[in-house]
Amino acid sequence: MSGETVGQALDRVLNGIPGPRSITVDHGTEFQSQALEDWAYRRGVQLDFVQPGKPVEHAFIESFNGHLRDKCLNVHQFSSIA
């Protein structure tokens, strides 16, 4: 996923309403891209990066990912990505 795609997805979610003051992100390439930085600047959103190797700083999403994996992905077998 590219930073441009992330920005487009955020625009769809916001659907014209004012965005948050800041978004906490990790150091994935899609979050470090110039395209996402431009998106954030144009909308007045600050990108706050967690410290590398510190998943505790974004514990909510780590908890969600763990629950999704345990309750859904580890329970079902998929024959294809589609």
Backbone bond lengths (Angstrom), bond angles and torsions (degrees), N, CA, C in turn:
res aa  C-N    CA-C-N  psi(-1)  N-CA   C-N-CA  omega(-1)  CA-C   N-CA-C  phi
1 M - - - 1.443 - - 1.528 107.16 -
2 S 1.299 115.72 135.71 1.464 120.06 -179.81 1.526 110.79 -93.68
3 G 1.321 116.00 164.60 1.459 120.99 175.68 1.516 111.65 -61.80
4 E 1.316 116.55 -34.88 1.469 120.79 177.44 1.524 110.72 -63.59
5 T 1.333 116.60 -41.83 1.460 121.49 178.23 1.528 110.77 -64.69
6 V 1.333 116.68 -39.59 1.463 120.69 177.62 1.531 109.71 -61.96
7 G 1.337 117.00 -45.26 1.460 120.96 178.30 1.515 112.22 -60.45
8 Q 1.318 117.03 -42.65 1.469 121.09 178.54 1.525 110.93 -63.49
9 A 1.333 116.58 -41.25 1.467 120.26 178.55 1.522 110.74 -64.29
10 L 1.319 117.00 -41.62 1.458 120.29 178.36 1.530 111.18 -63.92
11 D 1.337 117.01 -38.73 1.468 120.03 176.63 1.527 111.19 -61.72
12 R 1.332 116.40 -40.32 1.476 119.66 178.45 1.524 110.87 -64.83
13 V 1.325 116.89 -40.82 1.460 120.98 179.86 1.528 110.44 -66.10
14 L 1.321 116.33 -44.57 1.463 120.09 -178.56 1.525 112.21 -70.30
15 N 1.322 116.74 -32.45 1.467 122.67 174.70 1.535 112.75 46.98
16 G 1.338 115.41 47.53 1.455 119.70 175.26 1.523 115.95 87.97
17 I 1.328 118.24 -10.64 1.469 119.25 178.51 1.529 108.77 -82.59
18 P 1.321 118.08 156.40 1.466 119.77 179.26 1.531 111.04 -60.67
19 G 1.311 116.13 140.70 1.455 120.96 -179.63 1.511 111.98 -82.78
20 P 1.310 116.38 176.80 1.461 120.53 178.32 1.528 110.27 -71.65
21 R 1.320 116.15 164.57 1.469 120.29 176.68 1.523 111.28 -71.56
22 S 1.343 115.76 -33.03 1.462 119.25 179.93 1.524 109.83 -149.06
23 I 1.313 114.58 157.81 1.463 122.61 176.04 1.524 106.71 -130.23
24 T 1.321 117.30 128.15 1.461 121.67 176.99 1.521 108.40 -89.91
25 V 1.320 116.10 125.49 1.464 121.83 -176.62 1.521 109.70 -132.02
26 D 1.340 115.11 161.33 1.457 118.99 174.87 1.527 108.95 -92.34
27 H 1.300 116.99 -167.19 1.453 120.97 -173.80 1.522 113.32 -98.12
28 G 1.342 117.23 27.90 1.455 120.59 175.36 1.518 110.31 -63.92
29 T 1.317 116.55 151.04 1.464 120.17 -176.36 1.525 112.33 -59.06
30 E 1.350 117.11 -33.08 1.462 119.56 179.79 1.524 111.96 -66.86
31 F 1.339 117.21 -26.11 1.465 120.90 -179.46 1.518 112.21 -90.69
32 Q 1.312 117.71 -15.13 1.458 121.15 179.44 1.522 111.65 -99.49
33 S 1.315 117.78 7.06 1.453 120.82 -174.87 1.524 112.23 -77.92
34 Q 1.315 115.31 154.54 1.457 121.50 176.42 1.526 110.10 -64.80
35 A 1.330 117.32 -34.14 1.465 120.78 -179.32 1.524 111.20 -61.98
36 L 1.321 118.15 -43.92 1.466 120.70 179.44 1.523 110.72 -71.66
37 E 1.318 116.77 -36.72 1.462 119.66 176.48 1.532 110.10 -61.80
38 D 1.327 116.97 -42.04 1.472 121.20 176.70 1.521 111.00 -63.18
39 W 1.337 116.64 -43.13 1.468 120.98 178.60 1.527 109.71 -57.86
40 A 1.332 116.03 -48.07 1.466 120.89 -178.24 1.532 110.95 -63.79
41 Y 1.307 117.53 -42.18 1.461 121.31 -179.21 1.533 110.85 -62.53
42 R 1.336 116.65 -45.69 1.470 120.74 -179.16 1.523 112.16 -62.93
43 R 1.317 118.05 -26.53 1.465 121.75 -177.89 1.532 112.98 -104.18
44 G 1.321 116.74 2.76 1.466 120.06 178.75 1.521 113.87 70.03
45 V 1.321 116.50 29.98 1.467 122.14 -179.48 1.524 108.50 -104.53
46 Q 1.307 117.04 131.11 1.454 121.73 177.31 1.524 108.94 -90.52
47 L 1.327 117.16 133.70 1.461 121.89 174.88 1.525 107.95 -93.82
48 D 1.322 116.50 117.11 1.465 122.81 177.65 1.520 108.26 -103.75
49 F 1.312 116.36 119.51 1.466 121.50 -178.60 1.525 110.60 -94.20
50 V 1.340 116.47 135.02 1.460 120.59 174.10 1.523 107.73 -73.91
51 Q 1.319 116.06 158.56 1.460 119.60 177.65 1.525 109.04 -69.29
52 P 1.326 117.64 136.71 1.468 119.94 178.34 1.531 110.87 -55.53
53 G 1.319 115.68 137.11 1.461 121.11 178.37 1.512 114.39 75.66
54 K 1.327 117.60 15.27 1.470 121.55 -178.85 1.530 110.43 -121.76
55 P 1.338 118.56 69.22 1.463 120.14 -178.33 1.521 113.36 -61.62
56 V 1.342 117.63 -19.09 1.464 120.79 179.70 1.530 110.31 -63.57
57 E 1.338 116.90 -25.32 1.455 120.24 -179.31 1.522 112.53 -68.83
58 H 1.306 117.45 -18.77 1.466 120.39 173.61 1.527 108.27 -128.85
59 A 1.325 113.48 57.86 1.464 121.46 -174.77 1.523 112.76 -63.84
60 F 1.342 118.53 -33.11 1.462 120.75 -178.58 1.520 110.76 -59.53
61 I 1.327 117.70 -49.82 1.463 120.00 -177.94 1.526 110.76 -70.78
62 E 1.327 117.38 -34.74 1.463 119.48 176.68 1.525 110.15 -63.47
63 S 1.324 116.98 -39.78 1.461 121.50 177.06 1.529 110.66 -64.43
64 F 1.342 116.31 -44.85 1.469 120.35 178.03 1.529 110.50 -59.58
65 N 1.334 116.60 -47.14 1.466 119.79 -179.44 1.524 111.36 -59.70
66 G 1.326 116.48 -41.23 1.465 120.12 178.74 1.511 111.99 -64.34
67 H 1.333 117.22 -43.28 1.466 120.51 178.42 1.531 111.20 -65.38
68 L 1.318 117.38 -42.47 1.470 120.97 178.39 1.526 110.04 -60.10
69 R 1.319 115.65 -45.09 1.466 120.11 180.00 1.529 110.66 -62.40
70 D 1.344 117.44 -46.92 1.465 121.38 -176.99 1.521 113.08 -69.07
71 K 1.325 117.29 -42.56 1.466 121.26 -172.92 1.526 113.66 -86.76
72 C 1.329 117.53 -22.36 1.467 118.91 -174.03 1.527 112.09 -125.29
73 L 1.320 115.70 -61.79 1.462 118.77 -170.81 1.522 113.16 -67.37
74 N 1.322 118.10 -35.49 1.466 120.56 179.53 1.530 112.05 -80.44
75 V 1.323 117.21 -12.64 1.449 121.06 -176.83 1.526 112.03 -94.08
76 H 1.312 116.98 -32.43 1.464 121.99 -176.06 1.527 111.26 -105.25
77 Q 1.309 113.66 147.71 1.458 119.67 176.75 1.517 107.33 -108.94
78 F 1.316 116.89 127.27 1.452 122.02 -178.40 1.515 109.37 -107.03
79 S 1.327 116.41 136.55 1.462 119.82 -179.63 1.523 112.22 -88.31
80 S 1.348 117.20 -17.13 1.460 120.67 177.80 1.527 108.97 -158.23
81 I 1.306 116.45 167.04 1.460 121.66 176.84 1.527 109.52 -64.05
82 A 1.306 117.41 -41.94 1.482 121.54 -179.49 1.510 110.02 -61.21
